[in-house]
Amino acid sequence: MPSLTDIPGIATTLLVLDWLIRIGLGLRVVMRRRPVGVSLSWLGVILLLPFVGAVVYLMLGENRIGRVRLVRFEHIRPAIHAHLQRLADHAAADRAALAPPQRALVNHSFNRYGFPLLGGNQLELLDHTGAVFDRLIEDIDSAEHSIHLQFYIWWPGGRVESVIDALERAAERGVTCRVLADAVGSKTFLRSPACARLRGFGVEVIATLPVSLWRMVFRRQDLRNHRKIAVIDGEVGYTGSMNMADPTLFKQGAGVGRWRDAMVRVTGPAAETLGLVFLSDFDIETDATFGDFEEQGGLHRVAPTGDTVTQLLPSGPGFAREAIRETLLTAIFGAEQELVLTTPYFVPDEPLLEALISAAKRGVAVTLIVPERIDSVMARLASRSQYADLLDAGIRVMLFREGLLHTKTLVADRRTVLIGTVNLDMRSLWLNFEVTLAVYDDAFAAQVHAMQARYAQDASELDESAWKARPFHTRLIENIARLLGPLL
């Protein structure tokens, strides 16, 4: 036990150690050259919170997915590129037929993601969860070879039990069934009797990005696989915003109402790309066959089924840095007349916020539809702090009242659609594994735009003068939350 005479020396040692850590991590933050807002936020945490700030940064400050996953990803990357090249050789669409802003978005996306523009697809917009469950169960019951399901959240109960029953029927008739479920988002499901039942029938259920104290040393624990993908026999694909959860049951104690989602059912060559993303994630998690995708089943040349042109945009650690953020910026800057966005979480970085404001100031009619209530207090406060800037620029801000609007869409000029899993927040833009489907088709854009219009009918528009008249303490709290926006 140290004596009283030792205390000044110990205190001095701790002080020197504390400042060495602060300076060292501060230099690391500066040299990583992330967006200024993100860097300043982390510098504040490190410099203002002795030792604690350093621990928080080491846990959450860097996008470390772990050496093992990086090695596996680099191992399968050549197989991914080879398959994409074969896909482009037989199904690539003609970029020259697109409008100039669309060609710019396609070129940017191809250079950043490597996924080609594909023709020959047929898309079905499913904007009610009941319809999603009905179609998915029908496709599972028709499956002959493989069923691949990947969702951030699996939540047992309600209609999800019908999906589980359909998977059991498929497994019994010899169909290869694989399920990916995020270890954090699907924690309840992975420990449930429903999961054990699936495994008992021979369904492979894999927890993606598992967490533990030991793994915390090597990998950031809040990097999550936020993708929602279903692929049946390699020929029918689904993606969008819906988790594998019945909205009549999911988070009904949170006081936000039922979650509202939309999915897209895809047939044609684009279904191949969804299957490729699933199998890539599966291989990285399981070290299965390191990219022998065709041998795993469910991935083969798919014949054209329609004339819709699409491009898949998977994002996250291991892919091009800032790719999805750049894609959104390109789409926003390319809008000429109208831009409508829906997102549950609106905590953009400064370039995205300025891009929206710039679009409105150059005459683009910009509408943002967000839920009135969301399940994250900090995200809600940070989001509300942005509205005054949007209203000043003439952007319409609509607050959806009929539940938690969870659909993530962007429609530019009623001809270009981005739909998928990406929220307009830093987590989706920088951290999570996400997937977005870009669609270049006037008819499909009209369907998504009509869905957005229905959302707007169930929303109230913010009045600029009334919004600015909010009490000072309310604005103060929201602006403090805004400072933490880059960390949310």
Buried (B, 14 or more C-beta within 10 A) or exposed (E): EEEEEEEEEEEEEEEEEBEEBBEEBBEBBEEEEBBEBBBBBBBBBBBEBBEEBBEBBBEBBBBBBBEEBBEBBEBBBEBBEEBBEEBBEEBBBEBEEBBEBBBBBBEBBBEBBBBBBBBBBBBBBBBBBEBBBBBBBEBBEEBEBBBBBBBBBBBBBBBBEBBBBBBBBBBEEEBBBBBBBBBBBBBBBBEBEBBEBBEEBBBBBBBBBBBEEEBEEEBBBEBBBBBBBBBBBBBBBBBBBBBBBBBEBBBEEEEBBBBBBBBBBBBBBBBBBBBBBBBBBBBBBBEBBEBEBBEBBBBEEBEBBBEBBBBBBBBBBBBEEBBBBBBBBBBBBBBBEBBBBBBBBBBBBEBBBBBBBBBBEEEBBBBBBBBBBBBBEEBBBBBBBBBBEBBEBBBBBBBBEBBBBBBBBBBBBBBBBBBBBBBBBBBBBBBBBBBBBBBBBEEBBBBBBEBBEEBBEBBEEBEBEEBEEEEEEEBEBBBEBBBBBBBB
